[in-house]
């Protein structure tokens, strides 16, 4: 990430707290910024040096002379809509002479997480009407600040350096609603099984939630092998997508070179080394809506009418007598319900 712009972006978000947002420049750039970034936020006004634009409105927001900023320079945080570097530099100099210190180029908005910037609460809570939205970089900042005591308590529970560093970086990105996690992410094939944190034995029992093609179960077995251990017990794999279920059966059978009994009626495949369930993990044993893609992004959904249906199982019921030692989840949004479905297992 661009270090200079990222620093400015964080300063911009912090500066907004307790101040009013103003756009400088009433051209096309202002319309784009309002439409793409701030369709639901209060913008105090738009200022422009062109006297012909003063008095007009853009999306109902009044266009004023920059002289309005003189009234109380510290009251506002100003976002410059121009994209030309010369124009930006000129406006910054103008604002500086007006003692407006909280002013930033709109290019800093590249860091804003527009994917999850707005959450349609109607899709999450049946008691909230569709269309009500919340959370963007301005109030996530306040949420983090107001709950820092709780966040620090969670931080104190972490024991290794890597987890603490990752936690700190994640909280910072959450605080400013940053859209890029690449600089703190492990390789996609390493983030489930991190070296130097866990100590393994020959008695491992793996739960692979969201098996996809079985590669993670194989990766775990290989990791144990590197440490001179073997996955002597068993792996319990869960994959609701029918195509992925077949891939998992095929790949794990080849890896272990073992006989496998596949019962498509009961949607289960068993061998001495592993059991694969064609089912999703959830907080209850039921039939849940499912969007099948034959890939890593197949997912459960409560909206059955818009998808097919698959069986789901609750780990506390299915593996109540098993001493599971390692649980990997990648459930494409169903992780929280699945955690509720394994409360007893976790306590063990």
N, C-alpha and C positions, 0 to 999 in steps of 0.2 A: 504494500500500500504506500501511496505517496505520503511520506512523513510530514511534510509541511502542511499539506491540505488536511490531513487527518487531525493534526494538532489544532488547526483552525476550526475544523468541524466540531471537535469537542468543546472548544472555547465558545463557539456559537451556541451550542445546546445549553451550556452552563449559563451563558449570558442571557438567554431567553427567560430564565427563571425570574418571575416577578416583573418582567418587562413586556412591552407590547411589540408585536412584529410589524415592521414597515418594509415595504418593497421600494427600491429606488430604481426607477425606470418604468414607464408606462407603455412599453412596446410589446412586441410579440413574446419576448422572454417572460414578462410578467404574467401573461395569460397562460403560458406553458407551466410556469411554476405553481400558479394557483390551481390549475386543473390537475396536474400530476402529483403535486406534493401537499397542497393545503386546501383541498376542496371543502373541508369541514372545520377549519380553524378560523379564529378571528384574526383578521389582518386590519390594523388600525387605519391605515391609509397607504396610498401609493404616491410617492413624490417624483416629480420630473422637472427638468430645467426648461422644457418646452412649454411656454406660456399658453399655447393653443390647446394643450391637453389638460391644463389645470381647470378644474370645475367639472370635468367629465367623470364617468365611472367605468370600472372594469369589473364585471361580475358583481355589480352593486357596491364595489369598494371605491370610495372617492379618491380622485387624483388631486393632490395638493402641491403647492410650491414647497421646495426644500426648506424655505424659511420657517415652516411650521415646526421643524426639528429644533429650532432655536428656543422654543418655549420651555423645553426640558430635555436636553440632549441625553441624559442618563436614563430617561424613561423608556427609550426605544432600543431595540436591536434591529439593525438595518441589513437587509439582504439585497445585494446589488444584482439586478437581473441581466445586465449587459454581459456579453460573452467575449467581446473584443478586449484584449489585454490593455491596450492604450486607453480605452474608455473606462475600464475598471480602475486603472491607476489614477486617472483624472478625477473620478468620482471619490475615490478614497482620499485624495488630497483635499477635495472640496469639503468632505465630511470632517476631516481632521481640523480644518480651519473653523468649523462650526462646533468643535469640541464633542463631536459624536464619536465615541471610542468603540462602541460595539457595532462594527460594520464588517461584512464579510461578502466575498464573491459567491454567487450561486453555485459555482463548481463544487463547493464543499458538499453539496447535497448528494453527490455520487456515493457517499458512504451510508446514506439512509437506507434502511432495510425496508424496501417497498413491498416485499412479499408478505411479511407478517406485520407490517406497519399498522394496518388496520385489521382488527378482528371483528367479524360480523357475529355479534353475540347471539343472534337468532339461531345460528347453526350450532351453538354450544349449550344454550340454555333455553328450554321451552317456555320459560316464564318471561323472557325478554323478547320484544318484538323484532322481527326481521328488519334489518336496516340500521339498528342501533350499533354504533361502532365505538371502539375505544383503543387506546394505546398508540402512541407514536413517540418519537424521540424526546419530545418535550415532557410528557408525563411519565415515561418510563424512568427518566432521570429522577423525578421526585419520588416515585415508588421505591427505587433503590435507596435513595437518601433516607427516606422515612423508615425503612426497614433494615438499616445497616446493622443494628444490634442483633437482629435475628440472623442476618447473613454471616456475621462474625462468629456466631455460635456454631453455625454449620462448618465454617472454615476451621474452627478449633477441633472438629471431629476428624479432620484429615491428618494422616500421619506421615506421608511421604512427600518429598520435595516436588515431584512432578505433579501430583494431584493438587497441591497448594497453588503452584504456578498456573496450572490450567484453570483452576477455580477463579483465581484473581483475574485472569485475562477474560474469562467468560463473563464474569460480573461486569467488567468494564464495558465489554461489547453490548451486553444487555442494557446497561445503564444509558448508553448513547445510541442504542438500537442500530448497531453497525451491521452491515450486510455481508461482511467477508470474514469467514472463520478459517480460511486456508492457512494462515500463519500460525495457528495454534492447534491445528488438527494433525493427528497421526496419519500415516498412510492408511488408505481405506482397508487394507488387508491386515493391519496391525492393531487397530483401535479396540478390538474386542479382547485381545489377549496381550497385555502389556508386559514386557520383560521387566524383571527386577522388582515387581510388586508382590506377586503371588508365589507361594511355595507349594509345589504339587507333590502328590504321593501316588502310590500304585492303586489307591482306593477311590480314585476320582469317579464321580457320577455326574455326567454333563446333561443339562437341559438346554437344547438349542431351539429357542423360540424364534421362528422366522428362518427356517432352514434354507430356503431357496433351493440351491442345487447340492447341498451337503458339504460345500467347500469349507465352511467354518468348523464343522465337526471333524473333518479330516485335518484341518489346520491345528486344531486343539490336540488331536492325537499325535501329530508330528511334533508339536511343541513338547509334549510329554516325552516323546522318544528322544529328543535332543537333550533332555535332562536325565536320561537313563531310566525314565519311567514308562509305564504302559497304561493305556486306558483299559485296565483289566475288568473293570465293572461294566458299565454300559453307558451309552448315549441315548437319550430320549429326545427325539426330534419332532418338531411340529411345523407342518407346512400345509395350509389350506388349499393352495392353488394346485389343481390336478396335474398340470404340466410340470410344475416344479416338484411335486411329489414323485412323479415318475423319474425325473432327473436325479433326485436325491437317492432313490432306490438303486438306480443304475450306478451312480458314482460311488456310493458307499459299499455296494456289493463288490465292485472292482477293487476298491482300496483294500478292503479286508479279505478279499478273495474267499468269501464264505457263502454258504447257502443262505438263501433268503426266501421266506414264505410271504407272499403278497396276497392279501385278501381285499380285493377291491370293493367287495360288498360291505365289509366292516371298516374299510378305509384305513387299513393298518398293514405295515410291513415289519416282519420280525426276523432277527438273526441273533446269534450268540453275542454279537458286539453292539448291536443297536436296535432300537425300535423307532419306526417312523409313523407318525399319525397324520393322516390327511385331515387335519383339524386346526382351527385357530385357538389361541390362548385368550381367555377372557375371564371375567369375574363370575361366570356361571356356565353351566352346561346347557347349551341352547342352540338354536339355529339363528344365525346372524347374517345380515346382508353382506354381500361380498362382491367387490369389483375385481374380476380376474383379468390379468394382463399377461400371464405366462412369463412374468419377469419379477424383478426385485420390488416393483412398486404395486403389486397386487395388495389390496387392503380390505379390512373389515369396515362395514358401515352400518349404522343403525337404520338407515333408510333402505329397507328391503325392497320397497317398490321400485327403486331405481337400479337394482342390481340382482344378482343371483343370491342364493343362500347356501351357507356352509355350516358344518357343525363346529361348535366351540366347546372347549373343555376347561375346567377349573383345575389347576395343578394341585390344590389342596385335596381335592377329591380323588384325582387320578393317581397321584404319587404319594399318598399320605403315609405309606409304610416304607418309603425309600429315603435314604440319607443322601440327598442331593448335595453335591459339594461345589458345583459351579453352574451358574445360570447366565446364559447369554440371551438377551432380547433385542430384536430389531423388528418390531411389529407394525411399522408404518402407521403409527397413531393409536394403536390399541394397547400400548405399553402400560398405561395407568390402570385400565380395567384388569389387565393380566396380573399386575402387581397386587391388586386387591384380591385376586383369585389365588394368591400364593402366600398370604399372610402367615398361615400356620407353618408352612414350609420354611419361610425365612426365619421364624423364631427358633427353629431347630438348629 
